[in-house]
Amino acid sequence: MKPHLLAGALLVAIGMLAAPPWSVAEGLPDLGESAQTEFSPATERRIGEAIMHDIRRDPAWLDDPEVSAYLNRLGNRLAAQSTESRQEFEFFALKDSTLNAFAMPGGYIGVHTGLMLAAASESELASVLAHEISHVTQRHLARLVNKAGQGQISSMLALAVAILAARSSPDLAVGAAMAGQGAAIQNQLNYSRDFEREADRIGLGLLERSGFDIRGMSGFFERLQKFGRLYENNAPGYLRTHPLTTERLADMGNRIQSRPYRQAADSLEFQLVRAKLRAQLGTPRDAVVEFETRLRERSFPGAESAERYGLTQARLRDGNIAGAERELAELRRLKAQSPMIETLAAQLRLKQGDVAGAVKILREAQPRYPQERAIAYGLVEALLEGRQAQDALKFSEDDLLSYPSDPKAHALQARTYAMLGNRLQQHRAQAESYLLLGQLPLAVEQMELAQKSGDGNFYEQSRVDARLREMKLRLAEETRQGKQK
C-alpha cells in the first residue's frame, strides 16, 4: 500500500472505530467504546504502531540505519523545541522518488527519499519535518475526526474501507473511495487548510528555536508550488496532501519578514546522506559518471568530502573496488569525520576479504560513535564473517543492555547463537526480534521452536516457557479483539 494512501486511510479510519463491523478495517486495533468521543495520545500511538507494522514490510521501506539515524536526529532536534507536547517521535524514510512526507497518529513521520533529494538545504528539509511535527503536536488527526462528528460516520467508513483495500489495487480502491464521497472529502480538505496554517506557524517556531534558517520553509514550498504549476496533472504528492494556497504563502512570508535573518550551514551528515541516496539512483555506471562530472567541473554546492563519499559509494556499487579505495583515500585526505565514512571503509575491507581490517576499523570507531547503530550492526556482522562468534556474542550482549528494544540487534544475536549451535537461544532471540517488529504470530512460532530445541539448561528452558505463555496470551487477546489478520 502506498504510504500517502495509508496515511489517508488513517485520517478516515480513526473515525470509524465505533462503527460496526470493525472487521472491515482489519489490522487496526479495537480501541473500545471510548474511541467514539475522543482519542487520547495513547490511542493514537496504538493506531500508529499497528500501521507501522505493515509499513515496515512494504518494499518501499528503507532499511538503512544511517539514513534513519540522521532523520531521527534531525527530527528530534526540532521536536525538542516544542513547548506544547512531550510526544515521542519516530522518523523513517521510504524509497520513493516522489516529493512527499506524512505524519501518522502517535508521532510516526515518514519522508520520501525524493523529497530528501529535492531539498536544496538542510533548513528546507528541516522545515518539512517541523511542519509534520506540528501536525502531531497539535493533534490534527484527532481534531479532524472530532470535527467530522458522528453524522459523517457512514460516508467516512465507506471511504476508509475503500482506501484500506488499496493494498491490492491502489487505483481501483481510490476510484471506489472517491465515488459518491465528494462532499465529505471537500469538507475535510477545507478544514485541513486551517491545520496547514497552524502547522506553518508552529513549525516556523520550531525551526527558529532549533537554529535553522526559517526562510527554508517558504523557499521549499514556493519551489513545490512552481513545480506543481509546470506539471498540473502530476503535482508533487506533498501538495495533494498539504494544500498550498497563495494565502498560506503570503502568511508565511509575512511571518518570516518580521524575523531577523539567520544563516544556517548544512551539516556534513545531511550532505553525506544525500550523497548516499544519489549513489543508489539509476545504473551503477550512471551514478559514477554523475559524481565524476560534478567533481571534475566543481559543480557541487556542498563539501567536496560529500561528493568523494558519494563517488566511493557509487564505485563500490559498480564493483570497482580499487577505484573506491582511491576515492576513500582522497576522502581521508580531506579529514572529514563521520561514522558513515567508517562504515564505508569497513565495507570496502570486507569486499576484499580483509575481515580483520574491517573489525579493526569498526572497533576503533565504536567508542568514538557509541550511539551509531550502523557501527554496532557492522561490527557484529564483521565478527560473524570472520567466524568470531564468541566475540560477536559478547558485544551483542553488552549492546542489548543499552538497546533492548532494537529488533535488528536481536536478529543479529540470533545469527550469533546459530553460529554457536545454540538453538534455544537462537530461536528465543529471533522471537524477540519478531515481537518488536509487531509480528507476534512469528514470534510465537520461534518461541515454540526454542521450547522444543532441547539444548537449553533448566533456567533457560523455564524462561522460554514463561515468555511463550506471555506471547500466547497476548496473541489470543489480539485475535479476540480482531487485531490480527
C-alpha positions as a printed NumPy array, in Angstrom:
array([[  0.   ,   0.   ,   0.   ],
       [  1.359,   3.408,  -0.939],
       [  2.348,   5.474,   2.114],
       [  0.235,   8.519,   1.223],
       [ -2.808,   6.297,   0.751],
       [ -2.092,   4.609,   4.052],
       [ -1.908,   7.965,   5.786],
       [ -5.157,   8.975,   4.11 ],
       [ -6.771,   5.77 ,   5.291],
       [ -5.84 ,   6.615,   8.85 ],
       [ -7.426,  10.03 ,   8.675],
       [-10.783,   8.479,   7.972],
       [-10.387,   5.091,   9.642],
       [ -9.783,   6.574,  13.071],
       [-13.3  ,   7.98 ,  12.989],
       [-14.697,   4.539,  12.281],
       [-13.54 ,   2.841,  15.442],
       [-17.02 ,   2.581,  16.917],
       [-18.817,   1.721,  13.709],
       [-19.76 ,  -1.939,  13.074],
       [-18.422,  -4.087,  11.678],
       [-14.874,  -3.27 ,  12.837],
       [-13.546,  -6.289,  10.973],
       [-13.691,  -4.301,   7.734],
       [-10.643,  -2.346,   8.932],
       [ -8.625,  -5.446,   9.583],
       [ -5.235,  -4.836,  11.103],
       [ -6.123,  -1.731,  13.099],
       [ -6.669,  -2.049,  16.859],
       [-10.048,  -2.295,  18.55 ],
       [ -9.968,   0.677,  20.886],
       [-13.293,   0.272,  22.664],
       [-16.314,   2.479,  23.19 ],
       [-14.335,   5.46 ,  24.456],
       [-12.996,   5.966,  20.933],
       [-16.472,   7.206,  19.914],
       [-15.939,  10.547,  21.576],
       [-12.234,  11.266,  21.867],
       [ -8.797,   9.938,  21.035],
       [ -6.112,  10.019,  23.7  ],
       [ -2.416,  10.258,  22.776],
       [ -2.077,   6.615,  23.888],
       [ -4.869,   5.625,  21.491],
       [ -3.209,   7.48 ,  18.634],
       [  0.091,   5.746,  19.413],
       [ -1.555,   2.323,  19.263],
       [ -3.088,   3.112,  15.886],
       [  0.256,   4.35 ,  14.587],
       [  2.054,   1.237,  15.848],
       [ -0.449,  -1.028,  14.105],
       [  0.063,   0.708,  10.772],
       [  3.856,   0.817,  11.168],
       [  3.912,  -2.97 ,  11.413],
       [  2.607,  -3.044,   7.835],
       [  4.773,  -0.209,   6.553],
       [  7.945,  -1.969,   7.758],
       [  7.047,  -4.897,   5.493],
       [  6.432,  -2.666,   2.47 ],
       [  9.07 ,  -2.937,  -0.312],
       [  9.441,   0.857,  -0.174],
       [ 10.647,   0.739,   3.435],
       [ 14.259,   1.964,   3.517],
       [ 16.08 ,  -0.301,   5.944],
       [ 19.179,   1.874,   6.218],
       [ 20.27 ,   2.606,   9.801],
       [ 22.385,   5.591,   8.735],
       [ 19.566,   7.361,   6.899],
       [ 17.179,   6.514,   9.733],
       [ 19.597,   7.773,  12.376],
       [ 20.043,  11.07 ,  10.538],
       [ 16.292,  11.649,  10.144],
       [ 15.672,  10.87 ,  13.808],
       [ 18.455,  13.16 ,  14.989],
       [ 17.167,  15.977,  12.816],
       [ 13.528,  15.38 ,  13.73 ],
       [ 14.129,  15.069,  17.455],
       [ 16.26 ,  18.209,  17.443],
       [ 13.177,  20.022,  16.16 ],
       [ 10.682,  18.2  ,  18.39 ],
       [ 12.742,  19.039,  21.48 ],
       [ 11.846,  22.696,  20.897],
       [  8.11 ,  22.069,  21.166],
       [  6.578,  23.894,  24.128],
       [  3.2  ,  22.212,  23.69 ],
       [  3.868,  18.484,  23.687],
       [  6.212,  15.811,  25.018],
       [  5.223,  13.488,  22.199],
       [  7.577,  10.621,  21.328],
       [  8.521,  10.591,  17.626],
       [  9.883,   8.096,  15.133],
       [ 11.076,   9.271,  11.71 ],
       [ 11.598,   6.903,   8.796],
       [ 12.392,   7.005,   5.076],
       [ 10.678,   5.354,   2.137],
       [ 12.31 ,   4.612,  -1.218],
       [ 10.078,   6.756,  -3.394],
       [ 11.12 ,   9.359,  -5.95 ],
       [  8.009,  11.47 ,  -5.41 ],
       [  8.133,  14.569,  -3.227],
       [  6.129,  13.658,  -0.158],
       [  6.156,  13.377,   3.617],
       [  3.357,  12.493,   6.025],
       [  2.505,  12.339,   9.714],
       [  0.606,   9.442,  11.249],
       [ -1.056,   9.052,  14.65 ],
       [  1.314,   8.544,  17.539],
       [  4.244,  10.582,  16.224],
       [  5.325,   8.428,  13.254],
       [  6.599,  10.629,  10.41 ],
       [  7.592,   9.28 ,   7.009],
       [  9.739,  11.046,   4.412],
       [ 10.198,  10.025,   0.79 ],
       [ 13.764,   9.879,  -0.465],
       [ 12.643,  12.032,  -3.396],
       [ 11.828,  14.856,  -1.015],
       [ 15.14 ,  14.479,   0.806],
       [ 16.984,  14.829,  -2.515],
       [ 14.832,  17.764,  -3.651],
       [ 15.624,  19.832,  -0.558],
       [ 18.254,  22.416,  -1.503],
       [ 19.423,  22.833,   2.089],
       [ 19.139,  21.173,   5.466],
       [ 16.9  ,  24.029,   6.589],
       [ 14.468,  23.146,   3.791],
       [ 14.32 ,  19.508,   4.859],
       [ 14.004,  20.58 ,   8.493],
       [ 11.103,  22.844,   7.557],
       [  9.108,  19.891,   6.211],
       [  9.801,  17.84 ,   9.353],
       [  8.897,  20.821,  11.555],
       [  5.596,  21.153,   9.687],
       [  4.798,  17.442,  10.127],
       [  5.838,  17.512,  13.79 ],
       [  3.395,  20.372,  14.304],
       [  0.551,  18.33 ,  12.816],
       [  1.276,  15.734,  15.504],
       [  1.8  ,  18.039,  18.497],
       [ -1.391,  19.944,  17.646],
       [ -3.213,  16.583,  17.349],
       [ -4.679,  17.496,  13.986],
       [ -5.702,  13.927,  13.132],
       [ -7.785,  13.551,  16.287],
       [ -9.228,  17.036,  15.895],
       [-10.18 ,  16.297,  12.297],
       [-12.156,  13.252,  13.37 ],
       [-13.873,  15.115,  16.213],
       [-14.744,  17.951,  13.827],
       [-16.309,  15.477,  11.379],
       [-18.739,  14.318,  14.049],
       [-20.882,  11.211,  14.231],
       [-23.081,  12.369,  11.346],
       [-20.38 ,  11.534,   8.792],
       [-19.568,   8.078,  10.094],
       [-21.297,   6.125,   7.325],
       [-19.644,   8.036,   4.471],
       [-16.25 ,   8.06 ,   6.203],
       [-16.48 ,   4.306,   6.817],
       [-17.03 ,   3.691,   3.108],
       [-14.02 ,   5.847,   2.312],
       [-11.866,   4.069,   4.921],
       [-12.743,   0.611,   3.619],
       [-12.01 ,   1.632,   0.021],
       [ -8.634,   3.146,   0.83 ],
       [ -7.607,   0.238,   3.056],
       [ -8.41 ,  -2.038,   0.108],
       [ -5.681,  -0.213,  -1.837],
       [ -3.203,  -2.822,  -0.58 ],
       [ -4.118,  -4.995,  -3.548],
       [ -5.251,  -2.472,  -6.172],
       [ -4.493,   1.174,  -5.37 ],
       [ -6.08 ,   2.72 ,  -8.479],
       [ -9.286,   0.718,  -8.18 ],
       [ -9.585,   1.338,  -4.457],
       [ -9.062,   5.076,  -4.754],
       [-11.61 ,   5.258,  -7.552],
       [-14.134,   3.455,  -5.368],
       [-13.343,   5.722,  -2.454],
       [-13.879,   8.888,  -4.447],
       [-17.193,   7.791,  -5.95 ],
       [-20.022,   9.489,  -4.077],
       [-17.705,  10.963,  -1.439],
       [-17.083,  14.398,  -2.974],
       [-18.801,  16.443,  -0.261],
       [-17.117,  14.636,   2.638],
       [-13.693,  14.915,   1.   ],
       [-14.175,  18.624,   0.286],
       [-15.196,  19.258,   3.894],
       [-12.041,  17.533,   5.136],
       [ -9.896,  19.468,   2.66 ],
       [-11.36 ,  22.827,   3.679],
       [-10.795,  22.085,   7.336],
       [ -7.27 ,  20.853,   6.732],
       [ -6.296,  24.265,   5.339],
       [ -6.755,  25.692,   8.818],
       [ -4.492,  22.952,  10.121],
       [ -1.918,  23.744,   7.444],
       [ -1.738,  27.376,   8.534],
       [ -1.398,  26.316,  12.175],
       [  1.338,  23.805,  11.285],
       [  3.144,  26.563,   9.349],
       [  3.058,  28.87 ,  12.361],
       [  4.144,  26.254,  14.917],
       [  6.713,  24.781,  12.513],
       [  8.374,  28.149,  11.936],
       [  8.835,  28.487,  15.683],
       [ 10.435,  25.04 ,  15.905],
       [ 12.774,  25.883,  13.021],
       [ 13.858,  29.154,  14.557],
       [ 14.439,  27.773,  18.045],
       [ 16.419,  24.86 ,  16.558],
       [ 18.853,  27.197,  14.837],
       [ 17.738,  26.693,  11.217],
       [ 17.076,  29.309,   8.554],
       [ 13.308,  29.846,   8.671],
       [ 13.382,  31.041,   5.051],
       [ 13.907,  27.412,   4.159],
       [ 10.201,  26.782,   4.723],
       [  8.879,  29.411,   2.317],
       [ 11.645,  28.68 ,  -0.191],
       [ 10.858,  24.979,  -0.358],
       [  7.091,  25.442,  -0.535],
       [  7.419,  28.07 ,  -3.267],
       [  9.513,  25.686,  -5.381],
       [  6.938,  22.957,  -4.819],
       [  4.213,  25.286,  -5.996],
       [  6.149,  26.203,  -9.16 ],
       [  6.735,  22.516,  -9.849],
       [  3.009,  21.876,  -9.468],
       [  2.183,  24.595, -11.997],
       [  4.571,  23.118, -14.54 ],
       [  3.067,  19.632, -14.177],
       [ -0.578,  20.208, -13.309],
       [ -1.546,  16.57 , -13.783],
       [  1.437,  15.291, -11.82 ],
       [  1.782,  17.725,  -8.936],
       [  4.059,  16.721,  -6.049],
       [  2.257,  14.39 ,  -3.645],
       [  3.043,  16.785,  -0.821],
       [  0.813,  19.43 ,  -2.444],
       [ -2.068,  16.985,  -2.813],
       [ -1.979,  16.059,   0.882],
       [ -0.959,  19.539,   2.106],
       [ -2.995,  22.178,   0.199],
       [ -0.728,  25.123,  -0.574],
       [ -2.631,  28.365,  -1.203],
       [ -1.462,  31.854,  -2.093],
       [ -2.831,  32.947,   1.268],
       [ -0.64 ,  30.415,   3.074],
       [  2.48 ,  31.509,   1.221],
       [  1.723,  35.162,   1.92 ],
       [  1.11 ,  34.5  ,   5.604],
       [  4.34 ,  32.517,   5.807],
       [  6.25 ,  35.287,   4.06 ],
       [  4.891,  37.944,   6.403],
       [  5.916,  35.965,   9.472],
       [  9.408,  35.384,   8.101],
       [  9.924,  39.042,   7.163],
       [  9.383,  40.064,  10.765],
       [ 12.158,  37.753,  11.983],
       [ 15.898,  38.535,  11.866],
       [ 17.934,  36.758,   9.167],
       [ 19.966,  33.764,  10.326],
       [ 22.274,  31.795,   8.069],
       [ 22.455,  28.089,   8.868],
       [ 25.153,  25.912,   7.303],
       [ 24.26 ,  22.381,   6.216],
       [ 25.684,  19.627,   8.394],
       [ 28.134,  17.155,   6.866],
       [ 25.723,  14.373,   7.814],
       [ 22.965,  15.952,   5.696],
       [ 25.339,  16.106,   2.725],
       [ 26.595,  12.526,   3.208],
       [ 23.082,  11.072,   3.494],
       [ 22.016,  12.798,   0.281],
       [ 25.189,  11.622,  -1.48 ],
       [ 24.482,   8.063,  -0.346],
       [ 20.93 ,   8.251,  -1.71 ],
       [ 22.138,   9.728,  -5.018],
       [ 24.705,   6.949,  -5.371],
       [ 21.834,   4.432,  -5.44 ],
       [ 19.969,   6.131,  -8.305],
       [ 19.991,   4.8  , -11.871],
       [ 22.568,   2.294, -13.028],
       [ 25.852,   1.978, -11.113],
       [ 27.745,   3.41 , -14.081],
       [ 25.379,   6.4  , -14.342],
       [ 25.932,   7.145, -10.665],
       [ 29.723,   7.018, -11.096],
       [ 29.614,   9.352, -14.101],
       [ 27.405,  11.844, -12.27 ],
       [ 29.769,  12.16 ,  -9.298],
       [ 32.878,  12.204, -11.504],
       [ 31.379,  15.003, -13.599],
       [ 30.408,  17.095, -10.597],
       [ 33.869,  16.742,  -9.086],
       [ 35.641,  17.485, -12.357],
       [ 33.53 ,  20.579, -13.022],
       [ 33.448,  21.616,  -9.356],
       [ 29.681,  21.917,  -9.745],
       [ 28.53 ,  20.941,  -6.271],
       [ 27.063,  23.295,  -3.652],
       [ 28.251,  21.394,  -0.58 ],
       [ 31.511,  19.997,   0.724],
       [ 33.893,  18.121,  -1.569],
       [ 34.04 ,  15.355,   1.036],
       [ 30.354,  14.544,   0.428],
       [ 30.984,  14.22 ,  -3.319],
       [ 34.016,  11.991,  -2.704],
       [ 31.907,   9.886,  -0.356],
       [ 29.162,   9.579,  -2.978],
       [ 31.679,   8.581,  -5.655],
       [ 33.174,   5.963,  -3.31 ],
       [ 29.672,   4.53 ,  -2.75 ],
       [ 28.943,   4.576,  -6.491],
       [ 32.205,   2.826,  -7.386],
       [ 31.616,   0.224,  -4.701],
       [ 28.16 ,  -0.379,  -6.181],
       [ 29.758,  -0.607,  -9.649],
       [ 32.2  ,  -3.259,  -8.429],
       [ 35.268,  -1.055,  -8.889],
       [ 36.872,  -1.794,  -5.519],
       [ 40.284,  -0.343,  -6.42 ],
       [ 38.639,   2.871,  -7.604],
       [ 36.55 ,   3.039,  -4.456],
       [ 39.681,   2.662,  -2.33 ],
       [ 41.343,   5.542,  -4.189],
       [ 38.35 ,   7.769,  -3.519],
       [ 38.298,   6.745,   0.14 ],
       [ 41.96 ,   7.785,   0.375],
       [ 41.018,  11.187,  -1.062],
       [ 38.17 ,  11.398,   1.43 ],
       [ 40.576,  10.67 ,   4.281],
       [ 42.921,  13.348,   2.947],
       [ 40.113,  15.896,   3.34 ],
       [ 39.982,  14.937,   7.062],
       [ 36.192,  14.569,   7.094],
       [ 34.961,  12.954,  10.306],
       [ 31.765,  10.876,  10.265],
       [ 30.654,   7.403,  11.342],
       [ 29.283,   6.973,   7.802],
       [ 32.829,   7.148,   6.452],
       [ 33.974,   4.474,   8.918],
       [ 31.215,   2.029,   7.958],
       [ 32.003,   2.609,   4.276],
       [ 35.695,   1.931,   4.903],
       [ 34.779,  -1.304,   6.714],
       [ 32.56 ,  -2.398,   3.802],
       [ 35.47 ,  -1.93 ,   1.42 ],
       [ 37.715,  -4.074,   3.648],
       [ 35.084,  -6.837,   3.697],
       [ 34.68 ,  -6.698,  -0.084],
       [ 38.397,  -7.503,  -0.33 ],
       [ 38.211, -10.343,   2.181],
       [ 40.031,  -8.364,   4.848],
       [ 37.767,  -9.213,   7.784],
       [ 40.425,  -8.309,  10.348],
       [ 40.788,  -4.87 ,   8.756],
       [ 37.023,  -4.281,   8.855],
       [ 36.795,  -5.374,  12.505],
       [ 39.708,  -3.084,  13.401],
       [ 38.049,  -0.06 ,  11.754],
       [ 34.71 ,  -0.672,  13.471],
       [ 36.215,  -1.466,  16.879],
       [ 38.138,   1.822,  16.772],
       [ 35.069,   3.728,  15.598],
       [ 32.624,   2.29 ,  18.131],
       [ 33.94 ,   4.181,  21.224],
       [ 34.03 ,   7.405,  19.164],
       [ 30.434,   6.946,  17.994],
       [ 28.802,   4.804,  20.717],
       [ 25.24 ,   5.63 ,  19.683],
       [ 25.663,   4.805,  15.995],
       [ 23.601,   1.701,  15.364],
       [ 25.157,   1.153,  11.909],
       [ 28.583,   0.724,  13.508],
       [ 27.211,  -1.725,  16.092],
       [ 25.453,  -3.776,  13.4  ],
       [ 28.508,  -3.676,  11.159],
       [ 30.805,  -4.868,  13.929],
       [ 28.644,  -7.892,  14.763],
       [ 28.32 ,  -8.759,  11.069],
       [ 32.077,  -8.438,  10.517],
       [ 32.825, -10.639,  13.527],
       [ 30.404, -13.261,  12.205],
       [ 32.012, -13.01 ,   8.768],
       [ 35.308, -13.81 ,  10.479],
       [ 33.735, -16.737,  12.385],
       [ 34.395, -14.937,  15.682],
       [ 31.051, -15.885,  17.174],
       [ 32.098, -15.641,  20.835],
       [ 33.375, -12.091,  20.345],
       [ 30.191, -11.244,  18.452],
       [ 28.075, -12.654,  21.277],
       [ 29.907, -10.689,  23.948],
       [ 29.472,  -7.431,  22.028],
       [ 25.836,  -8.266,  21.257],
       [ 25.004,  -8.948,  24.917],
       [ 26.559,  -5.655,  26.014],
       [ 24.877,  -3.782,  23.171],
       [ 21.405,  -5.111,  24.007],
       [ 21.76 ,  -3.891,  27.59 ],
       [ 21.739,  -0.378,  26.138],
       [ 19.33 ,  -1.035,  23.26 ],
       [ 16.885,  -3.752,  24.411],
       [ 14.153,  -2.603,  22.003],
       [ 16.245,  -2.836,  18.829],
       [ 14.795,  -5.632,  16.647],
       [ 17.83 ,  -5.778,  14.361],
       [ 20.18 ,  -6.22 ,  17.339],
       [ 18.096,  -9.214,  18.495],
       [ 18.124, -10.663,  14.954],
       [ 21.918, -10.353,  14.797],
       [ 22.176, -12.052,  18.167],
       [ 20.029, -14.878,  16.774],
       [ 22.558, -15.302,  13.935],
       [ 25.356, -15.367,  16.501],
       [ 23.686, -18.1  ,  18.536],
       [ 23.049, -20.047,  15.31 ],
       [ 26.771, -19.996,  14.531],
       [ 27.474, -21.253,  18.056],
       [ 24.941, -24.073,  17.607],
       [ 22.727, -22.837,  20.464],
       [ 19.281, -23.459,  19.003],
       [ 17.228, -22.481,  22.051],
       [ 18.838, -19.056,  22.315],
       [ 18.803, -18.624,  18.529],
       [ 15.023, -19.041,  18.329],
       [ 14.44 , -17.029,  21.529],
       [ 16.415, -14.053,  20.165],
       [ 14.644, -14.271,  16.799],
       [ 11.296, -14.348,  18.613],
       [ 12.154, -11.109,  20.43 ],
       [ 13.084,  -9.517,  17.107],
       [  9.756, -10.504,  15.532],
       [  7.862,  -9.288,  18.588],
       [  9.46 ,  -5.841,  18.378],
       [  8.538,  -5.705,  14.68 ],
       [  4.9  ,  -6.403,  15.534],
       [  4.945,  -9.9  ,  14.017],
       [  3.504, -11.702,  17.026],
       [  2.468, -14.99 ,  15.301],
       [  6.033, -15.416,  14.007],
       [  7.389, -14.6  ,  17.473],
       [  5.214, -17.346,  19.   ],
       [  6.36 , -19.794,  16.319],
       [ 10.024, -19.063,  17.075],
       [  9.489, -19.383,  20.816],
       [  7.807, -22.761,  20.287],
       [ 10.882, -23.864,  18.328],
       [ 13.047, -22.687,  21.23 ],
       [ 10.889, -24.709,  23.622],
       [ 11.368, -27.842,  21.52 ],
       [ 15.085, -27.349,  20.881],
       [ 16.157, -29.498,  23.834],
       [ 19.572, -27.87 ,  24.205],
       [ 18.971, -25.359,  26.986],
       [ 19.501, -25.74 ,  30.719],
       [ 16.638, -25.734,  33.235],
       [ 16.854, -21.976,  33.828],
       [ 16.871, -21.12 ,  30.102],
       [ 14.017, -23.523,  29.408],
       [ 11.942, -22.03 ,  32.225],
       [ 12.438, -18.53 ,  30.854],
       [ 11.358, -19.676,  27.384],
       [  8.242, -21.369,  28.814],
       [  7.249, -18.239,  30.708],
       [  7.864, -15.955,  27.754],
       [  5.916, -18.24 ,  25.431],
       [  2.921, -18.157,  27.788],
       [  3.035, -14.351,  27.762],
       [  3.147, -14.226,  23.97 ],
       [  0.313, -16.727,  23.548],
       [ -1.908, -14.791,  25.951],
       [ -1.213, -11.602,  24.042],
       [ -1.877, -13.288,  20.708],
       [ -5.176, -14.698,  21.987],
       [ -6.23 , -11.279,  23.241],
       [ -5.328,  -9.573,  19.969],
       [ -7.145, -12.249,  17.98 ],
       [-10.205, -11.761,  20.166],
       [-10.159,  -8.034,  19.507],
       [ -9.858,  -8.554,  15.778],
       [ -6.376,  -7.066,  15.555],
       [ -4.786,  -9.98 ,  13.765],
       [ -5.449, -10.563,  10.096]])
